Amino acid sequence: MKLYVPFLATLILIAGLQINAQAQQDSTAFDSKFGASLNYTGVSLIESAVIELQFKYTMKRHAISLGPHIAYHDLFGGQSDWERYGVSLTYEYFPIRSNRLFSPFLFYDLDYAYSKSRREVTVPTSDGIGTYAAAREVTMNGLSHHFGIGTRCNFYKGLFLHLSAGAGPATYGNSVYLRPLHSSESDVRELESPFANYQTVFTFRIGLAYQIGLSKLKKGNPQNCCD
């Protein structure tokens, strides 16, 4: 029995060293990386999903991404927006050293959204006796703050799959412009700041990111730059 104790202790030590070496190699903190991420993101502030192209930089346990919304997909019917733009700034923090198959993170996302819709409406005249037709344009400017959790996996060298969800506060303002079509009535403008209204918002994001390890790239070893 005494002979088995050193043998088992040796096996445990070897296994521990191998696990530690693998953890060091696969850690999210082992190298700084730079790349791009293409995401499909649901944003409840504008009741739409957006496709984002973000430029991403990862350093140790931290990652930051910035990029525009390049396309929109309505989550609900009846949307009449004819102009929509936006940009997202995302910060991620990896609290634990984890392997490539499961790297959980916390995130904060600042999202700016601009939308403009136009439709023809019937409104009362200024004297309240009749009505007239007008073109109604509504411009929305909004800022949303999302806090949440997510995970990513490095399934092929520098190619990452990530998934996250969160919620937080948002402010927005709707500015309305009424322009009479066939009437002598004056134009009507109602302006709001982006902080005029408040609501709680939700978001989810799934995407692919490709990042290059900067240290290995600088050493002139491109074949292993993305491990």
C-alpha positions in Angstrom: 0.0 0.0 0.0 2.9 2.3 0.8 4.3 1.8 -2.7 1.1 3.1 -4.3 1.2 6.4 -2.4 4.3 7.9 -4.2 3.1 6.5 -7.5 -0.4 8.1 -7.1 1.2 11.4 -5.9 3.4 11.5 -9.0 0.5 10.9 -11.3 -1.5 13.7 -9.6 1.4 16.0 -9.9 2.0 15.3 -13.6 -1.8 15.7 -14.3 -1.8 19.0 -12.4 1.1 20.3 -14.3 -0.5 19.4 -17.6 -3.8 20.9 -16.6 -2.0 24.1 -15.5 0.0 24.3 -18.7 -3.2 23.8 -20.8 -5.0 26.5 -18.8 -2.2 28.9 -19.3 -2.2 28.2 -23.1 -6.0 28.5 -23.4 -6.5 31.3 -21.0 -8.4 34.4 -22.3 -5.6 36.5 -20.7 -2.6 35.1 -22.4 -2.2 37.5 -25.3 -3.5 40.8 -26.7 -5.6 40.5 -29.8 -7.1 42.8 -32.4 -9.8 42.0 -35.0 -13.4 42.5 -36.0 -16.7 41.1 -35.0 -19.9 40.6 -37.0 -23.0 40.5 -34.7 -26.7 40.0 -34.8 -28.1 42.1 -32.0 -31.7 42.6 -30.7 -32.3 46.1 -29.3 -35.7 46.6 -27.6 -35.3 50.4 -27.7 -36.0 50.4 -31.5 -37.8 47.1 -31.5 -35.4 45.8 -34.1 -32.5 43.5 -34.5 -29.4 45.1 -36.0 -26.3 43.7 -37.7 -23.2 45.3 -36.3 -19.6 45.4 -37.6 -17.4 46.1 -34.6 -13.7 46.5 -34.3 -12.5 44.6 -31.3 -9.4 44.8 -29.1 -8.7 42.3 -26.3 -6.0 42.8 -23.6 -5.6 40.3 -20.8 -9.0 40.1 -19.1 -10.6 43.1 -20.9 -12.0 43.6 -24.4 -13.5 46.7 -26.0 -15.5 46.9 -29.3 -16.8 49.8 -31.3 -18.7 49.9 -34.6 -21.8 50.9 -36.5 -25.1 49.3 -37.1 -25.0 48.4 -40.8 -28.4 46.8 -41.3 -31.7 46.4 -39.5 -34.3 43.6 -39.2 -37.7 44.4 -37.7 -38.7 42.1 -34.8 -42.3 43.2 -35.0 -44.6 44.1 -37.9 -45.9 47.5 -38.8 -42.6 49.3 -38.6 -42.5 52.3 -40.9 -39.0 53.7 -40.3 -37.3 54.9 -43.5 -34.0 55.9 -42.0 -32.2 54.2 -39.2 -28.6 54.4 -37.9 -26.7 53.5 -34.8 -23.4 52.7 -33.2 -22.4 50.5 -30.3 -19.5 50.6 -27.8 -19.1 47.4 -25.8 -16.8 46.6 -22.9 -16.2 43.0 -21.7 -14.5 41.7 -18.6 -13.4 38.1 -18.1 -13.4 37.4 -14.4 -11.8 34.0 -14.5 -9.1 32.2 -16.4 -11.0 29.8 -18.5 -10.5 27.4 -21.4 -11.3 27.9 -25.1 -14.6 26.1 -25.0 -16.1 28.2 -22.3 -15.0 31.7 -21.5 -17.7 33.6 -19.5 -17.7 37.4 -19.3 -19.5 40.4 -17.9 -20.3 43.2 -20.3 -21.5 46.8 -20.6 -22.9 48.1 -23.8 -23.6 51.7 -24.8 -25.9 51.9 -27.8 -26.9 55.0 -29.8 -29.9 54.8 -32.1 -31.3 57.2 -34.6 -34.5 56.5 -36.5 -36.8 58.6 -38.7 -40.3 57.7 -39.9 -42.7 59.5 -42.2 -46.4 59.0 -42.9 -49.5 61.0 -44.0 -52.0 61.8 -41.3 -55.1 63.9 -40.8 -55.0 66.5 -38.1 -57.5 69.2 -36.8 -57.1 72.7 -38.0 -56.0 75.4 -35.7 -59.5 76.7 -35.2 -60.8 73.2 -34.4 -63.5 73.3 -37.0 -62.1 71.1 -39.8 -59.1 68.8 -40.6 -56.3 68.8 -43.1 -53.8 66.3 -44.5 -50.2 66.6 -43.4 -46.9 64.7 -43.6 -45.9 63.7 -40.1 -42.1 63.0 -39.6 -40.9 61.6 -36.3 -37.2 61.6 -35.4 -36.0 59.5 -32.5 -32.6 59.8 -30.8 -31.9 57.3 -28.1 -29.2 56.1 -25.7 -29.4 52.7 -24.1 -27.1 51.2 -21.4 -27.0 47.4 -21.3 -25.4 45.3 -18.5 -25.3 41.5 -18.8 -23.4 38.3 -19.0 -22.2 36.2 -21.9 -19.8 33.5 -23.0 -17.4 32.9 -26.0 -15.5 30.0 -27.4 -12.4 30.0 -29.5 -13.3 27.0 -31.8 -10.7 27.5 -34.5 -7.5 29.5 -33.8 -8.5 33.2 -33.9 -12.2 32.6 -34.7 -14.5 33.2 -31.7 -18.2 32.5 -31.3 -19.9 34.6 -28.6 -23.4 34.9 -27.1 -24.7 37.4 -24.5 -27.8 39.0 -23.1 -28.5 41.9 -20.8 -30.8 44.8 -19.8 -30.6 48.3 -18.5 -31.9 51.9 -18.7 -32.4 54.0 -21.8 -33.4 57.5 -22.6 -34.9 58.8 -25.9 -36.6 61.8 -27.4 -39.1 62.0 -30.2 -39.2 65.1 -32.3 -42.3 65.6 -34.5 -42.6 67.7 -37.6 -46.1 68.3 -39.2 -46.0 69.7 -42.8 -49.4 70.5 -44.4 -49.9 69.0 -47.8 -52.8 71.0 -49.2 -53.5 73.6 -46.6 -52.6 77.1 -45.5 -51.9 75.9 -42.0 -48.4 76.6 -40.7 -45.8 73.9 -40.1 -45.8 72.4 -36.6 -42.6 71.3 -34.8 -42.3 69.6 -31.4 -38.7 69.0 -30.3 -37.5 66.6 -27.5 -34.0 66.0 -26.3 -32.5 62.5 -26.2 -33.1 62.5 -22.4 -36.8 63.4 -22.4 -38.2 59.9 -21.9 -37.0 56.9 -19.9 -37.6 53.1 -20.2 -36.0 49.8 -19.4 -34.5 48.0 -22.4 -33.2 44.5 -23.2 -30.7 43.2 -25.6 -29.3 39.9 -26.9 -26.3 39.4 -29.2 -24.8 36.5 -31.1 -21.8 36.9 -33.3 -18.5 35.8 -34.8 -15.2 37.5 -34.1 -11.8 37.0 -35.7 -8.8 38.3 -33.8 -5.0 38.2 -34.3 -2.6 37.7 -31.5 -0.4 40.8 -31.6 2.7 39.5 -29.8 3.2 36.5 -32.2 2.4 38.7 -35.2 5.2 41.1 -34.1 7.6 38.3 -33.8 7.1 37.4 -37.4 5.3 34.1 -36.8 2.1 34.6 -38.8 1.3 30.9 -39.0 0.6 30.8 -35.2 -0.6 34.4 -34.9 -4.2 33.5 -34.0 -3.9 30.6 -31.5 
